[in-house]
Amino acid sequence: NREQTRAQIPSLETSLAQAEHQIALLLGQAPASLHAQLTPVVALPQVADALAVGIPADTLRRRPDVRAAERKLAAETARIGVAEAARYPNFQLSGSIGLDALNAGGLFSSAALGHSLLASVAGTLFDGGRLRQRVEIQNAVQEQALANYQSTLLTALREVEDALVALANSRLRQDALGSAATAARNAALLARQRYGSGLIDFLTVLDSERSLRSVEDNLASADTARVTALIQLNKALGGGWQREAQP
């Protein structure tokens, strides 16, 4: 009845106020600062039928989690080369070279150069396998980063597929409820006409009106669900995606 319907209004108003406060919080503003801006009732945005057609797979790289996993993999792969290069000796000439050294023939003497180079080579090649183990460890870290990247990419694909399915099914439900709402409006109109002609009682009219309100409420929920599915699709694609205009 009317009182039962009216009893739902406070709950709906509470949910509306909480949603306004949440939006304001996300924008870094005071809870009630957006009330005047969000109070006017506006129509829900229309969702194009062919919106989800031809989405490029590379669009997934816009997602922050995919980008982070990709950069992590690239960094760990580069570190393999660094660890591998560290296994080989780094020849360096230290000290100074002057005429005295050249005249004395000491530039390439074993005391001036050979011992330091030998120590450098020996320290690198005969380290007990420490540098080789470091390369193996880095290879394992890189494989873990690769597995994480693959898992992140699969999760992104699943979320996109889920959003596409939700968007498609929301359209089917929206169409079905739209047809049901049209039929309910015609039934309510016919009931009022028959009541005016004295063919039915007023309870029958109330039943038809109640059915109409129920279908319209479900249709409004379906409209909201379709827009929500569109938002989820954009979120799954990393946001900021728009279908290119056809020439």
C-alpha angles and dihedrals in degrees: 000000000000095000092052090052092047090051090064093061098078091052091050092048090051091052090048093051092047091051091051091050092049092052090049090050092052089052092049094246136125114281097249097036095099098046096100092046095048099039098083110090112238131179120260114258116264117247116219115234094227096042096115096046119114101005107172115236091226088068088081089071088073090071112103093223092052092046092049093049091047093051091046090054092048092050094049091047090053090050089060089064091048092051091045092051091051090064092070125074118262108218113211132171111218131188126033134297120218142158091270091059092047093048091047091051090233100125094096099023118136091240095053101040117358098066094050093048092046090051091050093049094044092048091055103039099038102045096123093259094297095132092044090053089050089056091049091050091050090049089055091048090050091050089052090051089050091051090049091050092050091048092048091049092049090050090052091050091049092051091050092049091048091051092048092051091047091049093050094046092045088058091052091050091045092053093047093049090045090058090045091051091052091051091047092051091051090048092050091048091049091048092054091049093050091047089052088053091051094245098121138024126253094254089067089053090051091051091053091048091049091051090049093052091049093052092046090051091052090047091053089051090050091051090052092047092054093051089046090052089053090052091050090051092053090047092050089051093053097260129266093069120142128176111248115250115254114243 
